[in-house]
């Protein structure tokens, strides 16, 4: 993730703690990598609550395609 998190699927990463535009890159040996952009906005339910992140799209997903060399094997 452009904010610094990594994991192996299936997984869940905590959202960035600041509003902004981010991206996540999905990769697997033998498949083309896919980078998906997402936006984080911060919302406050009431004046006394803390801000909480909202992510669009949610969940962030990707479908990987095999590389041509992997398909020939």
N, CA, C and O atoms as a Maestro MAE file, in Angstrom:
{
 s_m_m2io_version
 :::
 2.0.0
}

f_m_ct {
 s_m_title
 :::
 protein
 m_atom[292] {
  # First column is atom index #
  i_m_mmod_type
  r_m_x_coord
  r_m_y_coord
  r_m_z_coord
  i_m_residue_number
  s_m_chain_name
  s_m_pdb_residue_name
  s_m_pdb_atom_name
  i_m_atomic_number
  :::
  1 25 0.853 -1.162 0.000 1 A "UNK " " N  " 7
  2 3 0.000 0.000 0.000 1 A "UNK " " CA " 6
  3 2 0.903 1.229 0.000 1 A "UNK " " C  " 6
  4 15 1.969 1.225 0.615 1 A "UNK " " O  " 8
  5 25 0.478 2.263 -0.681 2 A "UNK " " N  " 7
  6 3 1.320 3.453 -0.789 2 A "UNK " " CA " 6
  7 2 1.574 4.119 0.559 2 A "UNK " " C  " 6
  8 15 2.514 4.902 0.690 2 A "UNK " " O  " 8
  9 25 0.750 3.819 1.563 3 A "UNK " " N  " 7
  10 3 0.972 4.371 2.899 3 A "UNK " " CA " 6
  11 2 1.923 3.513 3.724 3 A "UNK " " C  " 6
  12 15 2.247 3.863 4.859 3 A "UNK " " O  " 8
  13 25 2.379 2.378 3.156 4 A "UNK " " N  " 7
  14 3 3.402 1.593 3.815 4 A "UNK " " CA " 6
  15 2 3.032 0.204 4.277 4 A "UNK " " C  " 6
  16 15 3.934 -0.549 4.644 4 A "UNK " " O  " 8
  17 25 1.783 -0.189 4.288 5 A "UNK " " N  " 7
  18 3 1.399 -1.510 4.772 5 A "UNK " " CA " 6
  19 2 1.597 -2.587 3.718 5 A "UNK " " C  " 6
  20 15 1.489 -2.322 2.521 5 A "UNK " " O  " 8
  21 25 1.888 -3.811 4.168 6 A "UNK " " N  " 7
  22 3 1.982 -4.972 3.283 6 A "UNK " " CA " 6
  23 2 1.344 -6.165 3.967 6 A "UNK " " C  " 6
  24 15 1.272 -6.223 5.195 6 A "UNK " " O  " 8
  25 25 0.883 -7.116 3.172 7 A "UNK " " N  " 7
  26 3 0.339 -8.364 3.725 7 A "UNK " " CA " 6
  27 2 0.163 -9.368 2.601 7 A "UNK " " C  " 6
  28 15 0.316 -9.031 1.427 7 A "UNK " " O  " 8
  29 25 -0.158 -10.605 2.964 8 A "UNK " " N  " 7
  30 3 -0.479 -11.648 1.997 8 A "UNK " " CA " 6
  31 2 -1.968 -11.919 2.089 8 A "UNK " " C  " 6
  32 15 -2.530 -11.962 3.183 8 A "UNK " " O  " 8
  33 25 -2.614 -12.104 0.934 9 A "UNK " " N  " 7
  34 3 -4.057 -12.306 0.909 9 A "UNK " " CA " 6
  35 2 -4.417 -13.693 1.402 9 A "UNK " " C  " 6
  36 15 -3.606 -14.613 1.292 9 A "UNK " " O  " 8
  37 25 -5.597 -13.862 1.935 10 A "UNK " " N  " 7
  38 3 -6.572 -12.803 2.222 10 A "UNK " " CA " 6
  39 2 -6.116 -11.999 3.442 10 A "UNK " " C  " 6
  40 15 -5.623 -12.562 4.419 10 A "UNK " " O  " 8
  41 25 -6.285 -10.693 3.373 11 A "UNK " " N  " 7
  42 3 -5.816 -9.867 4.472 11 A "UNK " " CA " 6
  43 2 -6.621 -8.576 4.574 11 A "UNK " " C  " 6
  44 15 -7.375 -8.210 3.673 11 A "UNK " " O  " 8
  45 25 -6.437 -7.919 5.681 12 A "UNK " " N  " 7
  46 3 -7.045 -6.621 5.930 12 A "UNK " " CA " 6
  47 2 -5.966 -5.722 6.502 12 A "UNK " " C  " 6
  48 15 -5.257 -6.101 7.434 12 A "UNK " " O  " 8
  49 25 -5.847 -4.535 5.942 13 A "UNK " " N  " 7
  50 3 -4.890 -3.560 6.453 13 A "UNK " " CA " 6
  51 2 -5.648 -2.398 7.058 13 A "UNK " " C  " 6
  52 15 -6.726 -2.050 6.577 13 A "UNK " " O  " 8
  53 25 -5.110 -1.791 8.102 14 A "UNK " " N  " 7
  54 3 -5.775 -0.620 8.665 14 A "UNK " " CA " 6
  55 2 -5.707 0.538 7.669 14 A "UNK " " C  " 6
  56 15 -4.729 0.651 6.929 14 A "UNK " " O  " 8
  57 25 -6.715 1.390 7.636 15 A "UNK " " N  " 7
  58 3 -6.691 2.518 6.702 15 A "UNK " " CA " 6
  59 2 -5.648 3.548 7.125 15 A "UNK " " C  " 6
  60 15 -5.308 3.635 8.304 15 A "UNK " " O  " 8
  61 25 -5.143 4.321 6.181 16 A "UNK " " N  " 7
  62 3 -4.239 5.415 6.544 16 A "UNK " " CA " 6
  63 2 -4.947 6.367 7.511 16 A "UNK " " C  " 6
  64 15 -6.170 6.498 7.474 16 A "UNK " " O  " 8
  65 25 -4.176 7.026 8.371 17 A "UNK " " N  " 7
  66 3 -4.789 7.895 9.378 17 A "UNK " " CA " 6
  67 2 -4.939 9.341 8.914 17 A "UNK " " C  " 6
  68 15 -5.312 10.210 9.702 17 A "UNK " " O  " 8
  69 25 -4.650 9.601 7.639 18 A "UNK " " N  " 7
  70 3 -4.823 10.943 7.082 18 A "UNK " " CA " 6
  71 2 -5.632 10.860 5.798 18 A "UNK " " C  " 6
  72 15 -5.514 9.891 5.049 18 A "UNK " " O  " 8
  73 25 -6.451 11.870 5.542 19 A "UNK " " N  " 7
  74 3 -7.209 11.939 4.299 19 A "UNK " " CA " 6
  75 2 -6.257 12.107 3.129 19 A "UNK " " C  " 6
  76 15 -5.196 12.716 3.271 19 A "UNK " " O  " 8
  77 25 -6.623 11.581 1.991 20 A "UNK " " N  " 7
  78 3 -5.801 11.745 0.797 20 A "UNK " " CA " 6
  79 2 -6.043 10.655 -0.218 20 A "UNK " " C  " 6
  80 15 -6.876 9.769 -0.025 20 A "UNK " " O  " 8
  81 25 -5.295 10.738 -1.309 21 A "UNK " " N  " 7
  82 3 -5.352 9.742 -2.370 21 A "UNK " " CA " 6
  83 2 -4.211 8.751 -2.165 21 A "UNK " " C  " 6
  84 15 -3.061 9.144 -1.969 21 A "UNK " " O  " 8
  85 25 -4.540 7.469 -2.211 22 A "UNK " " N  " 7
  86 3 -3.582 6.401 -1.990 22 A "UNK " " CA " 6
  87 2 -3.748 5.353 -3.082 22 A "UNK " " C  " 6
  88 15 -4.622 5.469 -3.941 22 A "UNK " " O  " 8
  89 25 -2.905 4.336 -3.040 23 A "UNK " " N  " 7
  90 3 -3.054 3.214 -3.954 23 A "UNK " " CA " 6
  91 2 -2.557 1.950 -3.272 23 A "UNK " " C  " 6
  92 15 -1.766 1.994 -2.329 23 A "UNK " " O  " 8
  93 25 -3.040 0.832 -3.771 24 A "UNK " " N  " 7
  94 3 -2.582 -0.465 -3.292 24 A "UNK " " CA " 6
  95 2 -2.205 -1.279 -4.522 24 A "UNK " " C  " 6
  96 15 -2.909 -1.260 -5.531 24 A "UNK " " O  " 8
  97 25 -1.074 -2.001 -4.427 25 A "UNK " " N  " 7
  98 3 -0.612 -2.812 -5.544 25 A "UNK " " CA " 6
  99 2 -0.717 -4.280 -5.164 25 A "UNK " " C  " 6
  100 15 -0.207 -4.709 -4.129 25 A "UNK " " O  " 8
  101 25 -1.387 -5.043 -6.023 26 A "UNK " " N  " 7
  102 3 -1.540 -6.483 -5.838 26 A "UNK " " CA " 6
  103 2 -0.550 -7.170 -6.765 26 A "UNK " " C  " 6
  104 15 -0.433 -6.795 -7.932 26 A "UNK " " O  " 8
  105 25 0.158 -8.162 -6.266 27 A "UNK " " N  " 7
  106 3 1.123 -8.870 -7.098 27 A "UNK " " CA " 6
  107 2 1.265 -10.318 -6.688 27 A "UNK " " C  " 6
  108 15 1.093 -10.677 -5.523 27 A "UNK " " O  " 8
  109 25 1.584 -11.142 -7.670 28 A "UNK " " N  " 7
  110 3 1.794 -12.568 -7.446 28 A "UNK " " CA " 6
  111 2 2.707 -13.063 -8.556 28 A "UNK " " C  " 6
  112 15 2.535 -12.675 -9.711 28 A "UNK " " O  " 8
  113 25 3.667 -13.907 -8.232 29 A "UNK " " N  " 7
  114 3 4.585 -14.436 -9.228 29 A "UNK " " CA " 6
  115 2 3.795 -15.113 -10.344 29 A "UNK " " C  " 6
  116 15 2.914 -15.932 -10.082 29 A "UNK " " O  " 8
  117 25 4.118 -14.762 -11.597 30 A "UNK " " N  " 7
  118 3 3.438 -15.342 -12.750 30 A "UNK " " CA " 6
  119 2 2.212 -14.567 -13.182 30 A "UNK " " C  " 6
  120 15 1.536 -14.957 -14.134 30 A "UNK " " O  " 8
  121 25 1.913 -13.473 -12.495 31 A "UNK " " N  " 7
  122 3 0.748 -12.648 -12.811 31 A "UNK " " CA " 6
  123 2 1.172 -11.187 -12.953 31 A "UNK " " C  " 6
  124 15 2.136 -10.749 -12.325 31 A "UNK " " O  " 8
  125 25 0.444 -10.442 -13.780 32 A "UNK " " N  " 7
  126 3 0.694 -9.008 -13.910 32 A "UNK " " CA " 6
  127 2 0.260 -8.319 -12.627 32 A "UNK " " C  " 6
  128 15 -0.777 -8.654 -12.055 32 A "UNK " " O  " 8
  129 25 1.058 -7.352 -12.173 33 A "UNK " " N  " 7
  130 3 0.658 -6.586 -10.988 33 A "UNK " " CA " 6
  131 2 -0.464 -5.619 -11.366 33 A "UNK " " C  " 6
  132 15 -0.555 -5.164 -12.506 33 A "UNK " " O  " 8
  133 25 -1.308 -5.318 -10.389 34 A "UNK " " N  " 7
  134 3 -2.419 -4.388 -10.578 34 A "UNK " " CA " 6
  135 2 -2.367 -3.366 -9.454 34 A "UNK " " C  " 6
  136 15 -2.314 -3.730 -8.279 34 A "UNK " " O  " 8
  137 25 -2.382 -2.084 -9.816 35 A "UNK " " N  " 7
  138 3 -2.413 -1.008 -8.831 35 A "UNK " " CA " 6
  139 2 -3.793 -0.367 -8.865 35 A "UNK " " C  " 6
  140 15 -4.270 0.049 -9.921 35 A "UNK " " O  " 8
  141 25 -4.430 -0.291 -7.701 36 A "UNK " " N  " 7
  142 3 -5.774 0.254 -7.585 36 A "UNK " " CA " 6
  143 2 -5.736 1.504 -6.708 36 A "UNK " " C  " 6
  144 15 -5.289 1.443 -5.562 36 A "UNK " " O  " 8
  145 25 -6.204 2.642 -7.238 37 A "UNK " " N  " 7
  146 3 -6.243 3.850 -6.416 37 A "UNK " " CA " 6
  147 2 -7.449 3.830 -5.477 37 A "UNK " " C  " 6
  148 15 -8.483 3.239 -5.788 37 A "UNK " " O  " 8
  149 25 -7.301 4.479 -4.334 38 A "UNK " " N  " 7
  150 3 -8.446 4.663 -3.443 38 A "UNK " " CA " 6
  151 2 -8.293 5.981 -2.704 38 A "UNK " " C  " 6
  152 15 -7.193 6.521 -2.591 38 A "UNK " " O  " 8
  153 25 -9.399 6.487 -2.208 39 A "UNK " " N  " 7
  154 3 -9.420 7.792 -1.548 39 A "UNK " " CA " 6
  155 2 -9.869 7.619 -0.100 39 A "UNK " " C  " 6
  156 15 -10.814 6.884 0.186 39 A "UNK " " O  " 8
  157 25 -9.181 8.302 0.802 40 A "UNK " " N  " 7
  158 3 -9.551 8.288 2.214 40 A "UNK " " CA " 6
  159 2 -10.041 9.686 2.589 40 A "UNK " " C  " 6
  160 15 -9.359 10.682 2.350 40 A "UNK " " O  " 8
  161 25 -11.224 9.739 3.173 41 A "UNK " " N  " 7
  162 3 -11.754 10.986 3.727 41 A "UNK " " CA " 6
  163 2 -11.996 10.761 5.205 41 A "UNK " " C  " 6
  164 15 -12.243 9.636 5.640 41 A "UNK " " O  " 8
  165 25 -11.926 11.828 5.970 42 A "UNK " " N  " 7
  166 3 -12.151 11.726 7.408 42 A "UNK " " CA " 6
  167 2 -13.505 12.342 7.735 42 A "UNK " " C  " 6
  168 15 -13.837 13.427 7.259 42 A "UNK " " O  " 8
  169 25 -14.288 11.633 8.558 43 A "UNK " " N  " 7
  170 3 -15.618 12.089 8.946 43 A "UNK " " CA " 6
  171 2 -15.733 12.126 10.459 43 A "UNK " " C  " 6
  172 15 -15.111 11.338 11.172 43 A "UNK " " O  " 8
  173 25 -16.542 13.061 10.929 44 A "UNK " " N  " 7
  174 3 -16.886 13.151 12.344 44 A "UNK " " CA " 6
  175 2 -18.395 12.993 12.452 44 A "UNK " " C  " 6
  176 15 -19.146 13.731 11.814 44 A "UNK " " O  " 8
  177 25 -18.838 12.042 13.248 45 A "UNK " " N  " 7
  178 3 -20.279 11.826 13.429 45 A "UNK " " CA " 6
  179 2 -20.911 12.976 14.212 45 A "UNK " " C  " 6
  180 15 -22.000 13.428 13.857 45 A "UNK " " O  " 8
  181 25 -20.263 13.454 15.255 46 A "UNK " " N  " 7
  182 3 -20.755 14.571 16.082 46 A "UNK " " CA " 6
  183 2 -19.566 15.418 16.481 46 A "UNK " " C  " 6
  184 15 -18.419 15.050 16.229 46 A "UNK " " O  " 8
  185 25 -19.833 16.519 17.085 47 A "UNK " " N  " 7
  186 3 -18.768 17.434 17.498 47 A "UNK " " CA " 6
  187 2 -17.865 16.808 18.551 47 A "UNK " " C  " 6
  188 15 -16.705 17.201 18.675 47 A "UNK " " O  " 8
  189 25 -18.377 15.832 19.319 48 A "UNK " " N  " 7
  190 3 -17.607 15.239 20.409 48 A "UNK " " CA " 6
  191 2 -16.928 13.918 20.018 48 A "UNK " " C  " 6
  192 15 -16.174 13.359 20.814 48 A "UNK " " O  " 8
  193 25 -17.182 13.420 18.820 49 A "UNK " " N  " 7
  194 3 -16.569 12.152 18.425 49 A "UNK " " CA " 6
  195 2 -15.252 12.399 17.692 49 A "UNK " " C  " 6
  196 15 -15.009 13.486 17.168 49 A "UNK " " O  " 8
  197 25 -14.423 11.383 17.668 50 A "UNK " " N  " 7
  198 3 -13.162 11.500 16.933 50 A "UNK " " CA " 6
  199 2 -13.423 11.228 15.449 50 A "UNK " " C  " 6
  200 15 -14.437 10.637 15.078 50 A "UNK " " O  " 8
  201 25 -12.495 11.669 14.623 51 A "UNK " " N  " 7
  202 3 -12.634 11.444 13.194 51 A "UNK " " CA " 6
  203 2 -12.417 9.972 12.872 51 A "UNK " " C  " 6
  204 15 -11.590 9.304 13.492 51 A "UNK " " O  " 8
  205 25 -13.165 9.479 11.903 52 A "UNK " " N  " 7
  206 3 -12.976 8.111 11.444 52 A "UNK " " CA " 6
  207 2 -12.823 8.121 9.927 52 A "UNK " " C  " 6
  208 15 -13.462 8.919 9.241 52 A "UNK " " O  " 8
  209 25 -11.976 7.235 9.404 53 A "UNK " " N  " 7
  210 3 -11.737 7.228 7.961 53 A "UNK " " CA " 6
  211 2 -12.864 6.553 7.192 53 A "UNK " " C  " 6
  212 15 -13.480 5.598 7.665 53 A "UNK " " O  " 8
  213 25 -13.116 7.071 5.998 54 A "UNK " " N  " 7
  214 3 -14.023 6.462 5.036 54 A "UNK " " CA " 6
  215 2 -13.206 6.195 3.782 54 A "UNK " " C  " 6
  216 15 -12.492 7.077 3.305 54 A "UNK " " O  " 8
  217 25 -13.307 4.987 3.248 55 A "UNK " " N  " 7
  218 3 -12.511 4.590 2.090 55 A "UNK " " CA " 6
  219 2 -13.433 4.342 0.902 55 A "UNK " " C  " 6
  220 15 -14.463 3.682 1.035 55 A "UNK " " O  " 8
  221 25 -13.058 4.873 -0.257 56 A "UNK " " N  " 7
  222 3 -13.781 4.634 -1.503 56 A "UNK " " CA " 6
  223 2 -12.792 4.190 -2.563 56 A "UNK " " C  " 6
  224 15 -11.826 4.916 -2.801 56 A "UNK " " O  " 8
  225 25 -12.962 3.056 -3.214 57 A "UNK " " N  " 7
  226 3 -13.989 2.049 -2.990 57 A "UNK " " CA " 6
  227 2 -13.665 1.216 -1.755 57 A "UNK " " C  " 6
  228 15 -12.517 1.155 -1.314 57 A "UNK " " O  " 8
  229 25 -14.672 0.591 -1.217 58 A "UNK " " N  " 7
  230 3 -14.505 -0.251 -0.044 58 A "UNK " " CA " 6
  231 2 -15.363 -1.494 -0.219 58 A "UNK " " C  " 6
  232 15 -16.588 -1.374 -0.232 58 A "UNK " " O  " 8
  233 25 -14.790 -2.666 -0.352 59 A "UNK " " N  " 7
  234 3 -13.378 -2.996 -0.224 59 A "UNK " " CA " 6
  235 2 -12.617 -2.691 -1.519 59 A "UNK " " C  " 6
  236 15 -13.208 -2.530 -2.586 59 A "UNK " " O  " 8
  237 25 -11.296 -2.617 -1.392 60 A "UNK " " N  " 7
  238 3 -10.420 -2.447 -2.545 60 A "UNK " " CA " 6
  239 2 -10.039 -3.845 -3.009 60 A "UNK " " C  " 6
  240 15 -9.456 -4.613 -2.243 60 A "UNK " " O  " 8
  241 25 -10.361 -4.185 -4.255 61 A "UNK " " N  " 7
  242 3 -10.091 -5.528 -4.774 61 A "UNK " " CA " 6
  243 2 -9.456 -5.444 -6.156 61 A "UNK " " C  " 6
  244 15 -9.483 -4.391 -6.794 61 A "UNK " " O  " 8
  245 25 -8.887 -6.548 -6.614 62 A "UNK " " N  " 7
  246 3 -8.300 -6.621 -7.952 62 A "UNK " " CA " 6
  247 2 -8.376 -8.052 -8.453 62 A "UNK " " C  " 6
  248 15 -8.390 -9.000 -7.669 62 A "UNK " " O  " 8
  249 25 -8.424 -8.192 -9.770 63 A "UNK " " N  " 7
  250 3 -8.348 -9.497 -10.414 63 A "UNK " " CA " 6
  251 2 -7.049 -9.537 -11.193 63 A "UNK " " C  " 6
  252 15 -6.819 -8.704 -12.069 63 A "UNK " " O  " 8
  253 25 -6.199 -10.499 -10.878 64 A "UNK " " N  " 7
  254 3 -4.899 -10.608 -11.531 64 A "UNK " " CA " 6
  255 2 -5.000 -11.486 -12.767 64 A "UNK " " C  " 6
  256 15 -5.731 -12.476 -12.783 64 A "UNK " " O  " 8
  257 25 -4.252 -11.109 -13.809 65 A "UNK " " N  " 7
  258 3 -4.200 -11.872 -15.055 65 A "UNK " " CA " 6
  259 2 -2.820 -12.513 -15.171 65 A "UNK " " C  " 6
  260 15 -1.808 -11.880 -14.871 65 A "UNK " " O  " 8
  261 25 -2.784 -13.769 -15.607 66 A "UNK " " N  " 7
  262 3 -1.503 -14.445 -15.777 66 A "UNK " " CA " 6
  263 2 -0.675 -13.738 -16.839 66 A "UNK " " C  " 6
  264 15 -1.212 -13.207 -17.810 66 A "UNK " " O  " 8
  265 25 0.646 -13.738 -16.642 67 A "UNK " " N  " 7
  266 3 1.532 -13.204 -17.663 67 A "UNK " " CA " 6
  267 2 1.569 -14.181 -18.822 67 A "UNK " " C  " 6
  268 15 1.339 -15.373 -18.622 67 A "UNK " " O  " 8
  269 25 1.855 -13.704 -20.045 68 A "UNK " " N  " 7
  270 3 1.899 -14.626 -21.198 68 A "UNK " " CA " 6
  271 2 2.868 -15.787 -20.983 68 A "UNK " " C  " 6
  272 15 2.559 -16.912 -21.378 68 A "UNK " " O  " 8
  273 25 4.033 -15.552 -20.370 69 A "UNK " " N  " 7
  274 3 5.001 -16.627 -20.147 69 A "UNK " " CA " 6
  275 2 4.438 -17.690 -19.213 69 A "UNK " " C  " 6
  276 15 4.694 -18.877 -19.416 69 A "UNK " " O  " 8
  277 25 3.686 -17.300 -18.207 70 A "UNK " " N  " 7
  278 3 3.104 -18.258 -17.258 70 A "UNK " " CA " 6
  279 2 2.028 -19.106 -17.935 70 A "UNK " " C  " 6
  280 15 1.853 -20.275 -17.591 70 A "UNK " " O  " 8
  281 25 1.302 -18.519 -18.903 71 A "UNK " " N  " 7
  282 3 0.248 -19.266 -19.594 71 A "UNK " " CA " 6
  283 2 0.799 -20.343 -20.506 71 A "UNK " " C  " 6
  284 15 0.136 -21.352 -20.745 71 A "UNK " " O  " 8
  285 25 2.023 -20.139 -21.027 72 A "UNK " " N  " 7
  286 3 2.615 -21.110 -21.960 72 A "UNK " " CA " 6
  287 2 3.114 -22.353 -21.260 72 A "UNK " " C  " 6
  288 15 3.307 -23.376 -21.917 72 A "UNK " " O  " 8
  289 25 3.330 -22.315 -19.969 73 A "UNK " " N  " 7
  290 3 3.884 -23.468 -19.244 73 A "UNK " " CA " 6
  291 2 2.919 -24.607 -19.166 73 A "UNK " " C  " 6
  292 15 3.237 -25.646 -18.589 73 A "UNK " " O  " 8
  :::
 }
 m_bond[291] {
  # First column is bond index #
  i_m_from
  i_m_to
  i_m_order
  :::
  1 1 2 1
  2 2 3 1
  3 3 4 2
  4 3 5 1
  5 5 6 1
  6 6 7 1
  7 7 8 2
  8 7 9 1
  9 9 10 1
  10 10 11 1
  11 11 12 2
  12 11 13 1
  13 13 14 1
  14 14 15 1
  15 15 16 2
  16 15 17 1
  17 17 18 1
  18 18 19 1
  19 19 20 2
  20 19 21 1
  21 21 22 1
  22 22 23 1
  23 23 24 2
  24 23 25 1
  25 25 26 1
  26 26 27 1
  27 27 28 2
  28 27 29 1
  29 29 30 1
  30 30 31 1
  31 31 32 2
  32 31 33 1
  33 33 34 1
  34 34 35 1
  35 35 36 2
  36 35 37 1
  37 37 38 1
  38 38 39 1
  39 39 40 2
  40 39 41 1
  41 41 42 1
  42 42 43 1
  43 43 44 2
  44 43 45 1
  45 45 46 1
  46 46 47 1
  47 47 48 2
  48 47 49 1
  49 49 50 1
  50 50 51 1
  51 51 52 2
  52 51 53 1
  53 53 54 1
  54 54 55 1
  55 55 56 2
  56 55 57 1
  57 57 58 1
  58 58 59 1
  59 59 60 2
  60 59 61 1
  61 61 62 1
  62 62 63 1
  63 63 64 2
  64 63 65 1
  65 65 66 1
  66 66 67 1
  67 67 68 2
  68 67 69 1
  69 69 70 1
  70 70 71 1
  71 71 72 2
  72 71 73 1
  73 73 74 1
  74 74 75 1
  75 75 76 2
  76 75 77 1
  77 77 78 1
  78 78 79 1
  79 79 80 2
  80 79 81 1
  81 81 82 1
  82 82 83 1
  83 83 84 2
  84 83 85 1
  85 85 86 1
  86 86 87 1
  87 87 88 2
  88 87 89 1
  89 89 90 1
  90 90 91 1
  91 91 92 2
  92 91 93 1
  93 93 94 1
  94 94 95 1
  95 95 96 2
  96 95 97 1
  97 97 98 1
  98 98 99 1
  99 99 100 2
  100 99 101 1
  101 101 102 1
  102 102 103 1
  103 103 104 2
  104 103 105 1
  105 105 106 1
  106 106 107 1
  107 107 108 2
  108 107 109 1
  109 109 110 1
  110 110 111 1
  111 111 112 2
  112 111 113 1
  113 113 114 1
  114 114 115 1
  115 115 116 2
  116 115 117 1
  117 117 118 1
  118 118 119 1
  119 119 120 2
  120 119 121 1
  121 121 122 1
  122 122 123 1
  123 123 124 2
  124 123 125 1
  125 125 126 1
  126 126 127 1
  127 127 128 2
  128 127 129 1
  129 129 130 1
  130 130 131 1
  131 131 132 2
  132 131 133 1
  133 133 134 1
  134 134 135 1
  135 135 136 2
  136 135 137 1
  137 137 138 1
  138 138 139 1
  139 139 140 2
  140 139 141 1
  141 141 142 1
  142 142 143 1
  143 143 144 2
  144 143 145 1
  145 145 146 1
  146 146 147 1
  147 147 148 2
  148 147 149 1
  149 149 150 1
  150 150 151 1
  151 151 152 2
  152 151 153 1
  153 153 154 1
  154 154 155 1
  155 155 156 2
  156 155 157 1
  157 157 158 1
  158 158 159 1
  159 159 160 2
  160 159 161 1
  161 161 162 1
  162 162 163 1
  163 163 164 2
  164 163 165 1
  165 165 166 1
  166 166 167 1
  167 167 168 2
  168 167 169 1
  169 169 170 1
  170 170 171 1
  171 171 172 2
  172 171 173 1
  173 173 174 1
  174 174 175 1
  175 175 176 2
  176 175 177 1
  177 177 178 1
  178 178 179 1
  179 179 180 2
  180 179 181 1
  181 181 182 1
  182 182 183 1
  183 183 184 2
  184 183 185 1
  185 185 186 1
  186 186 187 1
  187 187 188 2
  188 187 189 1
  189 189 190 1
  190 190 191 1
  191 191 192 2
  192 191 193 1
  193 193 194 1
  194 194 195 1
  195 195 196 2
  196 195 197 1
  197 197 198 1
  198 198 199 1
  199 199 200 2
  200 199 201 1
  201 201 202 1
  202 202 203 1
  203 203 204 2
  204 203 205 1
  205 205 206 1
  206 206 207 1
  207 207 208 2
  208 207 209 1
  209 209 210 1
  210 210 211 1
  211 211 212 2
  212 211 213 1
  213 213 214 1
  214 214 215 1
  215 215 216 2
  216 215 217 1
  217 217 218 1
  218 218 219 1
  219 219 220 2
  220 219 221 1
  221 221 222 1
  222 222 223 1
  223 223 224 2
  224 223 225 1
  225 225 226 1
  226 226 227 1
  227 227 228 2
  228 227 229 1
  229 229 230 1
  230 230 231 1
  231 231 232 2
  232 231 233 1
  233 233 234 1
  234 234 235 1
  235 235 236 2
  236 235 237 1
  237 237 238 1
  238 238 239 1
  239 239 240 2
  240 239 241 1
  241 241 242 1
  242 242 243 1
  243 243 244 2
  244 243 245 1
  245 245 246 1
  246 246 247 1
  247 247 248 2
  248 247 249 1
  249 249 250 1
  250 250 251 1
  251 251 252 2
  252 251 253 1
  253 253 254 1
  254 254 255 1
  255 255 256 2
  256 255 257 1
  257 257 258 1
  258 258 259 1
  259 259 260 2
  260 259 261 1
  261 261 262 1
  262 262 263 1
  263 263 264 2
  264 263 265 1
  265 265 266 1
  266 266 267 1
  267 267 268 2
  268 267 269 1
  269 269 270 1
  270 270 271 1
  271 271 272 2
  272 271 273 1
  273 273 274 1
  274 274 275 1
  275 275 276 2
  276 275 277 1
  277 277 278 1
  278 278 279 1
  279 279 280 2
  280 279 281 1
  281 281 282 1
  282 282 283 1
  283 283 284 2
  284 283 285 1
  285 285 286 1
  286 286 287 1
  287 287 288 2
  288 287 289 1
  289 289 290 1
  290 290 291 1
  291 291 292 2
  :::
 }
}
